[in-house]
Amino acid sequence: MRPMNLYIGGLISWFGAIGIQTVLFPFLVLTKLNAGAPELGIAMMALFLPTMLLILVGGAVADHISGRRILIFVHFVAGLPSLGLFVAYSTDTLTYPVLIIYALTMGVMGAFIIPARDSLLTLIASGRVQKAVMAVTVFQFGSQILGFGLASLEDQVGVGLIFLSQTALLWLGAMLAFRLPDHTPEGGKAPSLSGIAEGFSEVRQTPRLLAPTLIVLCVGVLYFGTSQVVLPIIISNVFDGGSDELATMNIAMMLGIVFTAMMIGRFGPIERQGRALILALGYGTFTMASFSIAHSFPLFVAVAFLWGCGGGVAMTMNRTIIQESAPPSHRGRILAIFQMGVLGGAPIGAFFSGFYVEWLGPQNAVLIPSVLMMVMLLLVCVFTPIWSLATLAPRAGDTGKPDMAPGTAD
């Protein structure tokens, strides 16, 4: 089997399991344990906080240890917490502290698998980075839709069996990783604080890396936290929905992401990546604000699809810029810093989102991150070269020299 197929197979196994988690975790907090918005915010913060604290260590490890070995280990270990939830649920010992332990453990695993997996992508892509990123985006969110579908069957097959399927998916990823080609990372020295600092220095000194990293931090705080806390509360409190409705909303959002990623693949690579990124996120501010006036569940789902469409463009462009620009010797650390934005910013966004809901009500709470994101985009456009960033990949017929818009030289 080709390395890219094995890579995609492992990606599907991981994000299929994450799709199950995305639906069942808030459902268990809100419905099974009858907790409120602040408790959900804290629980979601516990899910992402270890990633924020440890992902830089994970990036340094990915520059020193083969990504294949990291994937094997993390996929296997990550199957144990869901197996633990199966035991707790089956024995009627599922409690809020048990869910917090699950969240913390999965957060630690995410900190190591994300930079290892992302570092491998550039090696496997063989120079066709934007196409590889597009494919990864499609399969990442397509597999999450599979996970949402499995989670929505909890009424028919039971929560326990869903947890077992999550474990099976994760262990399948470990078996696929065994067949990935091994490689020797170019990071050189063992992980250390000085090595992590070198990654930050590389990002700070390189405009092509700094601008998208700042943007993804804003996305983590303002968009990701909202999608994980505010939207499930709207479904629960406004539309009196449960796991089926939450799965439907998430599926609509992911379909929007998959649709636009496929369109990018269909109509060719986007050269003005920075411009596309800013326009997609600007569009996202208006669609997010539209959740406040979606007074029926079908309209709410339609807005989720439209919001996902903007996210598909933004994710593909942001990831491509970073993958193309990161030097091999620091790639794991730079990708970890980049991912620390969205996943490290998520606990902050999740924490404050719970209080937005308490102060303004579920639907009006989306207006705060919408306005703040628009302000941040304007500031980034003024103070960084993001608007003029273009692809580094050579065009067909070119001599192979990097293609960069004027003013984007490092």
C-alpha positions as CSV (number, residue, x, y, z in Angstrom):
1,M,0.0,0.0,0.0
2,R,1.3,3.5,-0.9
3,P,2.5,5.6,2.0
4,M,0.0,8.3,1.3
5,N,-2.9,5.7,1.5
6,L,-1.5,4.4,4.9
7,Y,-1.2,8.0,6.1
8,I,-4.8,8.8,5.1
9,G,-6.0,5.5,6.7
10,G,-4.4,6.5,10.0
11,L,-5.9,10.0,9.7
12,I,-9.4,8.5,9.2
13,S,-9.0,6.3,12.2
14,W,-7.9,9.1,14.5
15,F,-10.5,11.7,13.4
16,G,-13.3,9.1,13.2
17,A,-12.6,8.6,16.9
18,I,-12.4,12.4,17.5
19,G,-15.8,12.7,15.7
20,I,-17.3,10.3,18.3
21,Q,-15.7,12.3,21.1
22,T,-17.0,15.7,19.6
23,V,-20.6,14.5,19.9
24,L,-20.6,12.3,23.0
25,F,-18.4,14.3,25.3
26,P,-20.6,17.4,25.6
27,F,-23.7,15.2,25.4
28,L,-22.6,13.3,28.4
29,V,-21.8,16.5,30.3
30,L,-25.0,18.2,29.5
31,T,-27.5,15.4,29.3
32,K,-26.3,12.3,31.2
33,L,-24.7,14.3,34.1
34,N,-27.2,17.3,33.9
35,A,-24.3,19.8,34.2
36,G,-24.6,23.4,33.1
37,A,-22.7,25.8,30.7
38,P,-19.8,26.6,33.1
39,E,-19.2,22.9,33.8
40,L,-19.1,22.2,30.0
41,G,-16.7,25.1,29.5
42,I,-14.4,23.7,32.2
43,A,-14.7,20.2,30.8
44,M,-13.8,21.4,27.3
45,M,-10.9,23.4,28.7
46,A,-9.6,20.2,30.3
47,L,-9.8,18.5,26.9
48,F,-7.6,21.2,25.2
49,L,-5.4,22.5,28.0
50,P,-2.9,19.6,28.0
51,T,-2.4,20.1,24.3
52,M,-1.7,23.8,24.8
53,L,0.9,23.0,27.6
54,L,2.6,20.1,25.9
55,I,2.3,20.5,22.1
56,L,5.7,22.4,22.0
57,V,7.3,19.4,23.6
58,G,5.5,17.2,21.1
59,G,6.9,19.3,18.3
60,A,10.5,19.0,19.6
61,V,10.0,15.2,20.0
62,A,8.8,15.1,16.3
63,D,12.0,16.8,15.2
64,H,14.0,14.1,17.1
65,I,12.0,10.8,16.8
66,S,10.5,9.2,13.8
67,G,6.9,10.3,13.3
68,R,6.0,6.6,12.5
69,R,7.0,5.5,16.0
70,I,5.1,8.4,17.6
71,L,2.0,7.5,15.7
72,I,2.1,3.9,16.7
73,F,2.5,4.7,20.4
74,V,-0.1,7.5,20.6
75,H,-2.8,5.6,18.7
76,F,-2.4,2.6,21.0
77,V,-2.4,4.6,24.3
78,A,-5.2,6.9,23.1
79,G,-7.5,3.8,22.9
80,L,-7.2,3.2,26.6
81,P,-9.3,6.3,27.9
82,S,-12.3,5.4,25.7
83,L,-12.0,1.8,26.9
84,G,-12.1,3.3,30.4
85,L,-15.3,5.2,29.6
86,F,-16.9,2.0,28.4
87,V,-16.1,0.3,31.7
88,A,-17.3,3.4,33.7
89,Y,-20.5,3.7,31.7
90,S,-21.2,-0.1,31.8
91,T,-20.7,-0.2,35.6
92,D,-22.8,3.0,36.2
93,T,-19.7,4.8,37.7
94,L,-19.5,7.5,35.1
95,T,-19.0,10.9,36.9
96,Y,-17.9,14.4,36.0
97,P,-14.3,13.7,37.4
98,V,-14.1,10.6,35.2
99,L,-14.9,12.7,32.2
100,I,-12.3,15.2,33.2
101,I,-9.6,12.4,33.5
102,Y,-10.6,11.2,30.0
103,A,-10.3,14.8,28.7
104,L,-6.9,15.4,30.2
105,T,-5.6,12.1,28.9
106,M,-6.8,12.7,25.3
107,G,-5.4,16.2,25.5
108,V,-1.9,14.8,26.3
109,M,-2.1,12.4,23.4
110,G,-3.1,15.1,21.0
111,A,-0.1,17.2,22.0
112,F,2.2,14.5,20.6
113,I,0.3,13.1,17.6
114,I,-0.5,16.5,15.9
115,P,3.1,17.6,15.2
116,A,4.3,14.1,14.4
117,R,1.5,13.6,11.9
118,D,1.8,17.0,10.3
119,S,5.6,16.7,10.0
120,L,5.1,13.4,8.1
121,L,2.8,15.0,5.6
122,T,5.4,17.2,3.9
123,L,7.7,14.2,3.4
124,I,4.9,12.0,2.0
125,A,3.5,14.8,-0.2
126,S,6.7,14.9,-2.4
127,G,6.4,18.6,-3.2
128,R,2.6,18.7,-3.9
129,V,1.8,20.3,-0.6
130,Q,-1.4,22.2,-1.3
131,K,-2.9,19.1,-2.9
132,A,-1.9,16.9,0.0
133,V,-3.3,19.5,2.5
134,M,-6.5,19.5,0.5
135,A,-6.8,15.7,0.6
136,V,-6.0,15.7,4.3
137,T,-8.7,18.3,5.0
138,V,-11.3,16.3,3.1
139,F,-10.5,13.0,4.8
140,Q,-10.0,14.6,8.2
141,F,-13.5,16.1,8.3
142,G,-15.1,13.3,6.3
143,S,-13.9,10.8,8.9
144,Q,-15.2,13.1,11.6
145,I,-18.6,12.9,9.9
146,L,-18.3,9.1,10.1
147,G,-17.6,9.5,13.8
148,F,-20.6,11.8,14.2
149,G,-22.8,9.2,12.5
150,L,-21.5,6.5,14.8
151,A,-22.1,8.7,17.9
152,S,-25.7,9.5,16.8
153,L,-26.5,5.8,17.0
154,E,-26.2,5.8,20.8
155,D,-29.9,5.5,21.2
156,Q,-30.0,2.4,19.0
157,V,-26.8,0.5,20.1
158,G,-25.9,2.1,23.4
159,V,-23.2,4.4,24.5
160,G,-21.0,1.5,25.7
161,L,-20.7,0.1,22.2
162,I,-19.9,3.5,20.7
163,F,-16.9,3.8,23.1
164,L,-15.7,0.3,22.0
165,S,-15.8,1.4,18.4
166,Q,-13.8,4.5,19.3
167,T,-11.1,2.2,20.8
168,A,-11.1,0.0,17.8
169,L,-10.6,2.9,15.4
170,L,-7.7,4.2,17.4
171,W,-6.0,0.8,17.5
172,L,-6.6,0.4,13.8
173,G,-4.5,3.5,13.3
174,A,-1.7,2.0,15.3
175,M,-1.6,-1.0,13.0
176,L,-1.6,1.2,9.9
177,A,1.2,3.3,11.3
178,F,3.4,0.1,11.6
179,R,3.5,0.0,7.8
180,L,4.5,3.6,7.2
181,P,8.0,4.2,6.0
182,D,10.5,5.2,8.7
183,H,12.7,8.3,8.4
184,T,15.4,10.1,10.3
185,P,14.3,13.6,11.5
186,E,16.6,16.5,10.7
187,G,16.2,18.2,14.1
188,G,19.5,16.9,15.2
189,K,19.6,17.4,19.0
190,A,17.4,15.9,21.6
191,P,14.2,17.8,22.7
192,S,15.1,20.7,25.1
193,L,13.9,24.1,26.1
194,S,16.5,25.8,23.9
195,G,15.3,23.7,21.0
196,I,11.7,24.8,21.6
197,A,12.9,28.4,21.8
198,E,14.6,28.0,18.4
199,G,11.2,27.1,17.0
200,F,9.7,30.3,18.4
201,S,12.6,32.3,17.0
202,E,12.2,30.9,13.6
203,V,8.5,31.8,13.6
204,R,9.1,35.3,14.9
205,Q,11.8,36.1,12.3
206,T,9.9,34.7,9.3
207,P,6.9,36.8,8.1
208,R,5.5,33.8,6.2
209,L,5.3,31.9,9.5
210,L,4.4,34.6,11.9
211,A,1.3,36.0,10.2
212,P,-0.7,32.7,9.8
213,T,0.4,31.7,13.3
214,L,-1.1,34.8,14.8
215,I,-4.3,34.3,12.8
216,V,-4.7,30.7,13.9
217,L,-4.4,31.8,17.5
218,C,-7.4,34.1,17.0
219,V,-9.3,31.2,15.3
220,G,-8.6,29.0,18.3
221,V,-9.8,31.5,20.9
222,L,-12.7,33.0,19.0
223,Y,-14.0,30.3,16.6
224,F,-13.0,26.9,18.0
225,G,-14.0,27.7,21.6
226,T,-17.4,28.9,20.3
227,S,-18.1,25.9,18.2
228,Q,-17.3,23.6,21.1
229,V,-19.3,25.3,23.8
230,V,-21.8,27.9,22.5
231,L,-23.3,25.9,19.6
232,P,-24.0,22.8,21.6
233,I,-25.7,24.9,24.3
234,I,-27.8,26.6,21.6
235,I,-28.9,23.2,20.4
236,S,-29.6,22.0,23.9
237,N,-31.3,25.1,25.4
238,V,-32.9,26.8,22.4
239,F,-33.9,23.9,20.2
240,D,-34.2,21.3,23.0
241,G,-32.0,19.0,21.0
242,G,-29.7,16.1,22.0
243,S,-26.9,14.0,20.5
244,D,-28.8,13.6,17.2
245,E,-29.2,17.3,16.7
246,L,-25.6,18.0,17.7
247,A,-24.4,15.4,15.3
248,T,-26.5,17.0,12.5
249,M,-25.1,20.4,13.1
250,N,-21.5,19.1,13.2
251,I,-22.1,17.1,10.0
252,A,-23.4,20.2,8.2
253,M,-20.3,22.2,9.3
254,M,-17.9,19.4,8.2
255,L,-19.7,19.0,4.9
256,G,-19.1,22.7,4.3
257,I,-15.4,22.2,5.0
258,V,-15.2,19.1,2.8
259,F,-17.1,20.8,0.0
260,T,-14.8,23.8,-0.3
261,A,-11.6,21.7,0.1
262,M,-12.8,19.5,-2.8
263,M,-13.5,22.6,-4.9
264,I,-10.0,23.8,-4.3
265,G,-8.7,20.4,-5.5
266,R,-11.1,20.4,-8.5
267,F,-10.3,23.9,-9.8
268,G,-6.6,23.9,-9.1
269,P,-4.3,25.4,-6.4
270,I,-4.8,28.9,-5.1
271,E,-1.8,31.0,-5.6
272,R,-2.7,34.1,-3.5
273,Q,-3.0,32.0,-0.3
274,G,-2.9,34.9,2.2
275,R,-5.6,36.8,0.4
276,A,-7.9,33.8,0.3
277,L,-7.2,33.1,4.0
278,I,-8.3,36.6,5.0
279,L,-11.4,36.7,2.8
280,A,-12.5,33.3,4.1
281,L,-12.2,34.3,7.7
282,G,-13.9,37.6,7.1
283,Y,-16.8,35.7,5.5
284,G,-16.8,33.5,8.6
285,T,-17.4,36.4,10.9
286,F,-20.7,37.2,9.2
287,T,-21.9,33.6,9.1
288,M,-21.0,33.1,12.7
289,A,-23.0,36.2,13.6
290,S,-25.9,34.7,11.7
291,F,-26.3,32.0,14.3
292,S,-27.9,34.7,16.5
293,I,-30.8,35.1,14.1
294,A,-31.3,31.4,13.2
295,H,-34.6,30.9,15.0
296,S,-35.3,27.4,13.6
297,F,-33.1,24.3,13.7
298,P,-33.1,23.8,9.9
299,L,-31.9,27.4,9.4
300,F,-29.3,26.9,12.2
301,V,-28.0,23.8,10.3
302,A,-27.8,25.8,7.1
303,V,-25.7,28.5,8.7
304,A,-23.4,25.8,10.1
305,F,-22.9,24.5,6.6
306,L,-22.1,28.0,5.3
307,W,-19.7,28.6,8.2
308,G,-17.9,25.4,7.3
309,C,-17.5,26.5,3.7
310,G,-15.4,29.4,4.9
311,G,-13.5,27.2,7.2
312,G,-12.5,24.8,4.4
313,V,-10.8,27.6,2.5
314,A,-9.2,29.1,5.6
315,M,-7.8,25.8,6.9
316,T,-6.4,24.7,3.6
317,M,-4.6,28.0,3.0
318,N,-3.3,28.4,6.5
319,R,-1.9,24.9,6.6
320,T,-0.4,25.1,3.2
321,I,1.4,28.4,4.0
322,I,3.0,26.8,7.1
323,Q,3.8,23.4,5.4
324,E,5.5,25.2,2.5
325,S,7.4,27.7,4.6
326,A,8.7,25.6,7.6
327,P,12.4,24.4,7.2
328,P,12.8,20.6,7.6
329,S,15.1,21.1,10.6
330,H,12.4,22.9,12.6
331,R,9.3,21.6,11.0
332,G,7.9,19.7,14.0
333,R,8.4,22.6,16.3
334,I,6.9,25.2,13.9
335,L,3.9,23.0,13.2
336,A,3.5,22.5,16.9
337,I,3.5,26.3,17.5
338,F,1.0,26.7,14.7
339,Q,-1.3,24.1,16.1
340,M,-0.9,25.5,19.6
341,G,-2.8,28.5,18.3
342,V,-6.0,26.7,17.5
343,L,-5.9,23.9,20.1
344,G,-4.1,26.0,22.7
345,G,-6.4,28.9,22.2
346,A,-9.5,26.6,22.4
347,P,-9.3,26.3,26.2
348,I,-9.4,30.1,26.5
349,G,-12.3,30.4,24.1
350,A,-14.1,27.5,25.8
351,F,-13.7,29.0,29.2
352,F,-15.0,32.4,28.3
353,S,-17.7,31.1,26.0
354,G,-19.5,29.5,29.0
355,F,-19.7,33.0,30.6
356,Y,-20.8,34.7,27.4
357,V,-23.8,32.4,27.4
358,E,-24.6,33.2,31.0
359,W,-24.3,37.0,30.4
360,L,-26.0,37.4,26.9
361,G,-27.9,34.2,26.3
362,P,-26.9,31.3,24.0
363,Q,-27.6,32.9,20.6
364,N,-26.4,36.4,21.3
365,A,-23.1,35.0,22.7
366,V,-21.9,34.4,19.1
367,L,-21.8,38.2,18.4
368,I,-18.8,38.7,20.7
369,P,-16.3,36.4,18.9
370,S,-17.7,37.6,15.5
371,V,-16.8,41.3,16.2
372,L,-13.5,40.5,17.9
373,M,-12.4,38.3,14.9
374,M,-13.2,41.1,12.4
375,V,-11.1,43.5,14.5
376,M,-8.2,41.1,14.7
377,L,-8.3,40.4,10.9
378,L,-8.0,44.2,10.2
379,L,-5.1,44.5,12.6
380,V,-3.3,41.5,11.0
381,C,-3.7,42.9,7.5
382,V,-2.3,46.3,8.6
383,F,0.7,45.0,10.6
384,T,1.7,41.8,8.8
385,P,2.3,40.9,5.1
386,I,-0.5,38.3,5.1
387,W,-2.6,39.9,2.3
388,S,0.3,39.6,-0.2
389,L,1.5,36.0,0.7
390,A,1.5,33.7,-2.3
391,T,2.5,30.1,-2.9
392,L,6.1,28.9,-2.8
393,A,5.3,25.9,-5.1
394,P,6.6,26.3,-8.6
395,R,4.0,26.8,-11.3
396,A,3.8,24.4,-14.2
397,G,6.5,25.4,-16.8
398,D,8.5,27.4,-14.2
399,T,12.2,26.7,-13.6
400,G,11.4,25.6,-10.1
401,K,12.1,28.9,-8.3
402,P,9.7,29.7,-5.5
403,D,6.7,31.8,-6.4
404,M,6.3,34.7,-4.0
405,A,4.3,37.8,-4.3
406,P,6.2,41.1,-4.0
407,G,7.0,42.1,-0.5
408,T,6.9,38.5,1.0
409,A,10.6,37.8,1.0
410,D,11.8,36.4,4.3
